[in-house]
Amino acid sequence: MAAEAEVLDELHRLRARVPQLTGALAASADGLVLAHDTPGVEPDGLAALTAAALGVAIRMTESTGHGDLRELLVRGVHGYVATYAAGGSAVLTLLAQDRVNVGRLHLEGRRSGTRIGELVDAATARGEPAAEPAKPSAKPSVKTPLRTRTPRGTAPRSTSTPATNHPRTTES
C-alpha cells in the first residue's frame, strides 16, 4: 500500500506526542498489519488479537443498541491496550504504560485514528489493497503444542509415575 509510509509516520508522530506509549499498530479490520511501531511485540499476533477483540466489541455495541464501535479500552496490571476505529476498514491499536493519562491517550488516539482512516480510505479508493499479506519471517517458526484446559480435578496424571487404579474410599 502506498500510504504505508504515511501511516507509519503518523504512528511515529503519535508516539512522540504521547511518551507513555510503548507501541502503536495500524491494521485492517480483518487483522492484517498495515504499519507498526511495536518494539518487543509481534505485530502479526497483535493485529490478529485486535481483530478478534474488535469482533466481540462490535457485537457488544450492536446487541446493546449503542451504535457503531468507536473504541475499545482494556486495562491490565501493567498498562492499557486501546483500539480506535480508523476509517471504514482499519483500526489503530495503542499500547500504553499504566501511568498514561487516559484522557490524553483517547484524544491523541482518536485524532490519529481519524488521520490513518483518511489515508487508508484514500488508498482503497485509488484501488490499492488495504494490506499486504504477511511476509514470511526470516526466523523459522517453532510450533508449540496448544495447551488444553481440563475441568478442575480431572487433569491427566503425570507420565513420570505409573497410574494406579485404586478405587477411592469415602468415609461415611
Order of alpha helices (4+ residues) and beta strands (2+ residues): alpha-beta-beta-alpha-beta-beta-beta-alpha
